[in-house]
Amino acid sequence: MKEILIVEDESRVAAFLQKGLRKNGYFTIVAEDGEKAIEMASSQNFDLMLLDLGLPIKDGFTVLQELRNSQIKFPVIVVTARSDEEDKVKAMNSGANDFITKPFPFQYLLSRIKEHLIVKN
């Protein structure tokens, strides 16, 4: 079973993502802030991360940079309400593999996850 780390500080959004992903056969764990995300990603073997940018303690850009500086290579899909082109470019330059703007169709998210997990293998 593929393991996905959901990094999201809004509990309703995290619960929505977790429920939908579990229903589709993924094992999920939620981190509510950037610091916890880095700790979990460093100590557990995840297949993919869904990462919000607006996080407490350490924002998503910092999380991306620290993960990539630590040679953690699993795919990271940024899932955020931010739609500014500058944020998209900054996220991709910081090591994101994909960028999805909220709101989005859940089936689209599933297709992007599937694509990145296929590429990873």
GIGIRA-V628308 format. One record per residue. RES is the residue in one small letter. OMEGA is omega in whole degrees, -180 to 180 (* if undefined). D_CENTER is the distance of its C-alpha to the mean C-alpha in whole Angstrom. Layout:
BEGIN
RES/OMEGA/D_CENTER  RES/OMEGA/D_CENTER
END
This chain:
BEGIN
m/180/17  k/-178/14  e/-178/12  i/174/8  l/178/7  i/180/6  v/-172/6  e/-178/8  d/178/12  e/-172/14  s/180/15  r/179/16  v/179/13  a/179/11  a/178/14  f/-180/14  l/-178/11  q/-179/12  k/-179/15  g/-180/15  l/178/13  r/177/15  k/-179/18  n/170/17  g/178/17  y/171/14  f/-176/14  t/172/11  i/-178/11  v/169/10  a/-174/10  e/179/12  d/-175/12  g/-180/11  e/179/14  k/179/13  a/-180/10  i/178/12  e/-178/14  m/-179/13  a/-180/11  s/-174/14  s/-179/16  q/-176/15  n/180/14  f/177/11  d/-176/11  l/176/7  m/167/4  l/-170/2  l/171/3  d/180/6  l/-177/9  g/-176/12  l/172/12  p/177/15  i/175/16  k/-179/14  d/-177/12  g/178/9  f/179/11  t/177/13  v/180/10  l/-178/10  q/-180/13  e/178/14  l/-177/12  r/176/13  n/179/17  s/180/17  q/173/16  i/-167/13  k/-177/13  f/-178/10  p/177/8  v/175/5  i/176/5  v/178/5  v/-170/6  t/174/9  a/-179/13  r/-179/14  s/-179/16  d/-179/18  e/180/18  e/178/19  d/179/15  k/-179/14  v/-180/16  k/179/15  a/-180/11  m/178/13  n/179/15  s/176/13  g/176/12  a/177/9  n/-178/10  d/-177/9  f/180/9  i/-179/10  t/175/12  k/-9/13  p/-178/15  f/173/14  p/-177/16  f/179/14  q/177/16  y/177/15  l/179/11  l/-180/13  s/179/14  r/177/11  i/-179/10  k/-180/13  e/-178/14  h/177/12  l/176/13  i/-180/16  v/-178/16  k/-176/15  n/*/18
END
